[in-house]
Amino acid sequence: MGLLDGKVAVVTGAGGGLGEAHALLLAKEGASVVVNDLGGSRDGSGSGHNMADQVVDKIKAAGGKAVANYGSVSNEDDAKAMIKAAVDNFGKIDFFIANAGILRDKSFKNMTNDMWDIVIDVHLRGTYLTVKAAYDQMLEQGSGGSIVVTSSTSGLIGNFGQTNYGAAKAGIAGLARCLFQEGLKYGIRVNVLAPAAYSRMTEDIFPQTEGIEEQLSPNKVSPLVVWLGSDDAKDVTGRTFLVQGNNVTLLSWQSHTLASRDNKEGPWEVADIGKTVLEHFDQWPKGPQPTPRKFE
């Protein structure tokens, strides 16, 4: 018996890395899986069937149920077709994981419009289109469901050389923080994953220390993600999880009052508010240090 017996899941970008790990574990836990992958390179160029097919073959060889889908998340018709594949082959959709993504890293002074547009298109628009298709189908079914979107610490905290990627990932988190509130009425849960995993997407980002590939294996991220699709997680929604190796952290925001006085009074003088804001500057939460990466 698996934790997801009888459930149907769709995973985008499931031809390798995190998506493949998600798909394989979903099937192991009893879910029927639509394995979506465009089959391109990590910069979004090219396409092919081999990546999705090989994951489907692995699932079937292990006794699971899966079908391949080769659509692009940034194409509306393809996004709808992914969900239709779940309904046509398995009768419904219970769980949707928006995982597909590309990288076009460059320092901002060398960023081009093309680099910006394609990353925003694949990550942010692609997440919107596919989540919209899954959400609409869940509404039609009337039995709730679970959605996990993939953000990143690049968008939630920041990272050198990833203004395009970080902007998209911050937008994805913003989408989820709003959508989960709407989903409460319909029993649709929406959670955010911020993963740290070693894959072809990230192999030149992490320090090349001994054992890093195993320590940050995608297989260590997937258990939490797969659990979020189970009935055991029925009360978990609107949350952001950072998963690094075998460590799971719940991310939440804190506020710190820096200057305050009665709103019936007039506005602050510029010098006064500056002095008040900086009064406890040495006690402010420390921000992340710049990532030691070089870009041409």
C-alpha positions as CSV (number, residue, x, y, z in Angstrom):
1,M,0.0,0.0,0.0
2,G,1.3,3.4,-0.9
3,L,0.4,6.8,0.5
4,L,-1.0,8.0,-2.8
5,D,-2.8,4.9,-3.9
6,G,-5.6,5.8,-6.3
7,K,-4.4,9.3,-6.9
8,V,-3.4,10.9,-10.2
9,A,-0.5,13.3,-10.5
10,V,1.0,15.6,-13.2
11,V,4.6,16.7,-12.9
12,T,6.1,19.2,-15.4
13,G,9.7,19.1,-16.3
14,A,9.8,15.5,-15.1
15,G,12.3,14.2,-17.6
16,G,15.3,14.6,-15.2
17,G,16.5,16.1,-12.0
18,L,13.9,17.1,-9.4
19,G,10.9,16.4,-11.7
20,E,12.1,12.8,-12.4
21,A,12.7,12.2,-8.7
22,H,9.1,13.5,-7.9
23,A,7.6,11.3,-10.7
24,L,9.4,8.1,-9.6
25,L,8.5,8.5,-6.0
26,L,4.9,9.4,-6.8
27,A,4.5,6.2,-8.7
28,K,6.3,4.2,-5.9
29,E,3.7,5.6,-3.5
30,G,0.8,4.4,-5.8
31,A,0.0,7.4,-7.9
32,S,-0.6,7.3,-11.6
33,V,1.6,9.9,-13.2
34,V,1.7,12.1,-16.3
35,V,5.3,12.8,-16.9
36,N,5.7,16.0,-18.8
37,D,8.9,17.2,-20.3
38,L,9.6,19.3,-23.4
39,G,12.9,17.5,-23.8
40,G,15.1,20.6,-24.3
41,S,18.4,21.7,-22.8
42,R,18.6,23.6,-19.5
43,D,18.5,27.0,-21.3
44,G,15.2,26.1,-22.9
45,S,16.4,25.3,-26.4
46,G,15.5,22.2,-28.3
47,S,12.9,19.5,-27.7
48,G,12.5,15.8,-27.8
49,H,10.6,12.8,-26.5
50,N,13.5,10.8,-24.9
51,M,13.6,12.4,-21.5
52,A,9.9,11.9,-20.7
53,D,9.8,8.5,-22.2
54,Q,12.7,7.2,-20.2
55,V,11.1,8.2,-16.9
56,V,7.8,6.5,-18.0
57,D,9.7,3.4,-18.9
58,K,11.3,3.4,-15.4
59,I,7.9,3.7,-13.7
60,K,6.4,1.0,-15.8
61,A,9.3,-1.3,-15.2
62,A,8.8,-0.9,-11.5
63,G,5.1,-1.8,-11.9
64,G,3.7,1.7,-11.8
65,K,1.4,3.6,-14.1
66,A,2.5,6.6,-16.2
67,V,2.1,8.3,-19.5
68,A,4.4,10.8,-21.2
69,N,3.6,14.3,-22.3
70,Y,5.9,16.5,-24.4
71,G,4.2,19.9,-24.2
72,S,5.6,23.3,-23.4
73,V,4.4,24.8,-20.1
74,S,4.5,28.3,-21.7
75,N,2.0,27.2,-24.4
76,E,-1.7,27.5,-23.3
77,D,-2.9,24.6,-25.5
78,D,-0.1,22.4,-24.3
79,A,-0.8,23.3,-20.6
80,K,-4.4,22.2,-21.0
81,A,-3.4,19.1,-22.8
82,M,-1.2,18.0,-19.9
83,I,-4.2,18.0,-17.6
84,K,-6.4,16.4,-20.3
85,A,-3.8,13.6,-20.5
86,A,-4.4,12.8,-16.9
87,V,-8.2,12.8,-17.2
88,D,-8.1,10.8,-20.5
89,N,-5.7,8.2,-19.2
90,F,-6.6,8.0,-15.5
91,G,-9.9,9.7,-15.1
92,K,-9.0,12.7,-13.0
93,I,-6.2,14.8,-11.5
94,D,-5.6,15.0,-7.7
95,F,-2.1,16.4,-7.5
96,F,-0.2,18.9,-9.7
97,I,3.5,19.8,-9.4
98,A,4.8,22.8,-11.3
99,N,8.5,22.0,-11.6
100,A,9.6,22.8,-15.2
101,G,12.2,25.5,-15.6
102,I,15.3,26.8,-17.4
103,L,18.3,29.0,-16.7
104,R,19.7,32.0,-18.5
105,D,22.0,33.4,-15.8
106,K,23.9,36.6,-16.4
107,S,24.8,39.6,-14.3
108,F,22.3,42.4,-14.6
109,K,24.6,44.8,-16.5
110,N,24.9,42.1,-19.2
111,M,21.3,41.0,-19.1
112,T,19.4,41.1,-22.4
113,N,15.7,41.4,-23.0
114,D,15.7,37.9,-24.6
115,M,17.3,36.4,-21.5
116,W,14.7,38.1,-19.3
117,D,11.7,37.3,-21.4
118,I,12.3,33.6,-21.9
119,V,12.9,32.9,-18.2
120,I,9.8,34.8,-17.2
121,D,7.8,33.1,-19.9
122,V,8.8,29.5,-18.9
123,H,8.8,29.9,-15.1
124,L,6.2,32.5,-14.3
125,R,3.8,32.3,-17.2
126,G,4.4,28.6,-17.5
127,T,3.5,28.1,-13.9
128,Y,0.4,30.2,-14.3
129,L,-0.8,28.4,-17.4
130,T,-0.3,24.9,-16.0
131,V,-1.6,25.7,-12.5
132,K,-4.7,27.4,-14.1
133,A,-5.4,24.3,-16.1
134,A,-5.0,22.0,-13.1
135,Y,-7.0,24.3,-10.8
136,D,-9.9,24.5,-13.3
137,Q,-10.0,20.7,-13.6
138,M,-10.0,20.3,-9.8
139,L,-12.9,22.8,-9.5
140,E,-14.8,20.8,-12.1
141,Q,-14.2,17.6,-10.3
142,G,-15.4,19.2,-7.0
143,S,-13.3,16.9,-4.8
144,G,-10.3,19.3,-4.0
145,G,-6.7,18.6,-4.7
146,S,-3.1,19.6,-4.1
147,I,-0.9,21.9,-6.0
148,V,2.9,22.4,-5.4
149,V,4.7,25.2,-7.2
150,T,8.5,25.5,-7.3
151,S,10.0,28.8,-6.2
152,S,13.6,29.3,-5.2
153,T,15.7,31.1,-2.6
154,S,16.9,33.2,-5.5
155,G,13.5,34.7,-5.6
156,L,12.7,34.6,-1.9
157,I,16.1,35.8,-0.6
158,G,18.3,36.7,-3.6
159,N,21.2,35.3,-5.6
160,F,23.9,36.9,-7.7
161,G,23.5,36.7,-11.4
162,Q,19.8,35.6,-11.4
163,T,17.7,38.7,-11.6
164,N,15.5,37.1,-14.3
165,Y,15.2,33.8,-12.5
166,G,14.8,35.4,-9.1
167,A,12.0,37.7,-10.4
168,A,10.1,34.7,-11.9
169,K,10.5,32.6,-8.8
170,A,9.4,35.5,-6.5
171,G,6.3,35.8,-8.8
172,I,5.6,32.1,-8.5
173,A,5.6,32.4,-4.7
174,G,3.3,35.4,-4.8
175,L,0.9,33.5,-7.0
176,A,0.7,30.7,-4.5
177,R,0.3,32.9,-1.5
178,C,-2.8,34.4,-3.1
179,L,-4.2,31.3,-4.7
180,F,-4.1,29.2,-1.6
181,Q,-6.6,31.6,0.0
182,E,-9.0,31.1,-2.9
183,G,-8.5,27.4,-2.9
184,L,-9.6,27.0,0.8
185,K,-13.3,27.3,-0.4
186,Y,-12.8,24.3,-2.7
187,G,-10.5,22.1,-0.7
188,I,-7.6,22.8,-3.1
189,R,-4.3,23.1,-1.2
190,V,-1.4,25.2,-2.7
191,N,2.1,25.1,-1.3
192,V,5.5,26.4,-2.3
193,L,8.7,24.5,-2.6
194,A,12.1,26.2,-2.5
195,P,14.5,23.3,-3.2
196,A,18.2,23.0,-3.1
197,A,19.1,20.0,-5.3
198,Y,22.1,19.0,-7.4
199,S,21.0,18.4,-11.0
200,R,21.9,19.5,-14.5
201,M,20.1,22.8,-13.8
202,T,22.4,23.6,-10.8
203,E,25.6,21.6,-11.3
204,D,27.7,24.7,-11.9
205,I,26.0,26.7,-9.1
206,F,26.9,24.6,-6.1
207,P,30.5,24.4,-4.8
208,Q,32.2,21.4,-6.2
209,T,32.9,19.8,-2.9
210,E,33.3,16.0,-2.4
211,G,29.9,14.3,-2.0
212,I,27.8,17.3,-2.9
213,E,25.9,15.3,-5.6
214,E,24.7,12.8,-3.0
215,Q,24.2,15.2,-0.2
216,L,21.9,17.4,-2.2
217,S,20.4,14.6,-4.3
218,P,16.9,15.4,-5.8
219,N,15.8,12.2,-4.2
220,K,16.0,13.9,-0.8
221,V,13.7,16.7,-1.8
222,S,10.9,14.6,-3.3
223,P,9.6,12.9,-0.1
224,L,8.2,16.1,1.3
225,V,6.7,17.1,-2.0
226,V,5.0,13.7,-2.5
227,W,3.7,13.8,1.0
228,L,2.0,17.2,0.2
229,G,-0.1,15.3,-2.3
230,S,-1.4,12.8,0.2
231,D,-4.4,13.0,2.4
232,D,-2.1,13.1,5.5
233,A,-1.3,16.7,4.4
234,K,-5.0,17.7,4.1
235,D,-4.5,20.6,6.5
236,V,-1.3,22.0,5.0
237,T,-1.7,24.9,2.6
238,G,-0.3,28.3,2.0
239,R,3.1,27.2,3.3
240,T,6.6,27.7,1.9
241,F,9.1,24.9,2.4
242,L,12.9,25.1,1.9
243,V,14.2,21.6,1.4
244,Q,18.0,21.1,1.4
245,G,19.1,17.5,1.4
246,N,17.3,15.8,4.3
247,N,16.5,19.1,6.0
248,V,13.1,20.7,5.8
249,T,12.6,24.3,6.9
250,L,9.3,26.2,7.1
251,L,9.9,29.7,5.7
252,S,7.8,32.5,7.1
253,W,8.1,36.3,7.3
254,Q,8.7,38.4,10.3
255,S,8.1,42.1,10.7
256,H,10.1,44.6,12.8
257,T,8.7,48.0,13.7
258,L,11.4,50.6,13.0
259,A,9.5,53.9,13.5
260,S,6.0,54.5,14.9
261,R,3.9,57.3,16.2
262,D,0.2,58.2,16.2
263,N,-1.3,58.5,12.8
264,K,-3.2,61.5,13.9
265,E,0.0,63.5,14.0
266,G,1.6,65.1,10.9
267,P,4.2,63.3,8.7
268,W,7.7,62.6,9.9
269,E,10.5,65.0,9.1
270,V,12.9,63.3,6.7
271,A,15.9,63.6,9.1
272,D,13.8,62.4,12.1
273,I,12.5,59.3,10.4
274,G,16.0,58.5,9.1
275,K,17.5,58.8,12.6
276,T,14.7,56.7,14.1
277,V,14.9,54.0,11.5
278,L,18.7,53.6,12.0
279,E,18.5,53.8,15.8
280,H,18.8,50.0,16.1
281,F,20.4,49.2,12.8
282,D,23.0,46.9,14.4
283,Q,20.1,44.7,15.6
284,W,18.5,44.3,12.2
285,P,18.3,40.7,10.9
286,K,21.4,40.0,8.9
287,G,20.8,39.6,5.2
288,P,22.3,36.9,3.1
289,Q,25.9,37.4,1.9
290,P,26.5,37.8,-1.8
291,T,27.0,34.6,-3.7
292,P,30.6,34.2,-4.8
293,R,30.0,33.7,-8.5
294,K,31.6,35.5,-11.4
295,F,29.8,36.4,-14.7
296,E,31.2,38.0,-17.8
